[in-house]
């Protein structure tokens, strides 16, 4: 039996796919060498092999949003990628194909049809992307991370977003002291975490600077800057004892265990992580995101009371809001419980089980 997984481009697509692969191996006993990933030439080239899985690279790219001559050749590129993927799938005796969005999804759907095997698609965002909207028409099963997406993809099943095991089984009380020790944080000080994704969000990075340098030492800022702006903020933070900058954190459970409050974007994985870890948050949806999908991602968590949504244009209001929230233990506890109420910690195993049952059925 071989399970083919198509995931490429960003951590938002790759981390859920890897979580499902890990669940197939750990929970369902599928040998790791019977799982093959398909991707392009971005993050997947290091993330997938380092996780212990085979990666087959294909020459594929996404649709350019602006008018471009490059888009004219895209159908040929997709067909060529689908042919390459189908050849590998056939040789590996693939039994099911799962796709997790981005430009690799459409050729994966075409390849699955050529080989004649079931095709499962998972949409992480509340507003489905173009690739998944197209691929879902050919899918045997469509799975989604948020209820809003099920309203847009006919027959979709809400399962949540697959998360790595250490997040799905998160226990803040058990890991808090060790996490703070690893970052060199005061065990008792209020800590605000700033999170903008693997590359970083400039507006949040600059906000971290303002919070850290204007709070009079009343709280500590744990700032995941992203690699793009890391040098700038490592330099700026060197003279501020209560500002810790980390360019990239591979163990996000450690970050969530250390903080009392998070200020972040509203990416699908981030929202799901906030929920499953019960972390109170202020979220700033990316204003230029496709079809306002980050606002939609945050809607369920905000409606439950687990986060406060602040538009980019009102980012100045976050400074006093942080100062008020981080010392209000009762409200933080209420927000944390509300966040957990919408969590779906079993999403990875649920998706893995769907794949296994698709093969058996």
Secondary structure, DSSP 8 states (H G I E B T S, - for coil): -EEEEE--SSHHHHHHHHHHHHHHHHTT---GGGEEEEE-SSTHHHHHHHTT-EEEE-------SS--GGGGGHHHHHHHHHHHHHHHHHHTTEEEEEE-SSTHHHHHHHHHHHHT-EEEEEE-SSS--HHHHHHHTT-SEEEESSHHHHTTSTT-EE------HHHHT--HHHHHHHHHHHHT--SSS-EEEEE--SS--HHHHHHHHHHHHHSTTSSEEEEE--STTHHHHHHHHTT-TTEEEES--S-HHHHHHH-SEEEE---HHHHHHHHHHT--EEE---TTSGGGHHHHHHHHHHHHTSEEE--GGGTTHHHHHHHHHTT-HHHHHHHHHHHHHT--TTHHHHHHHHHHHHHH-
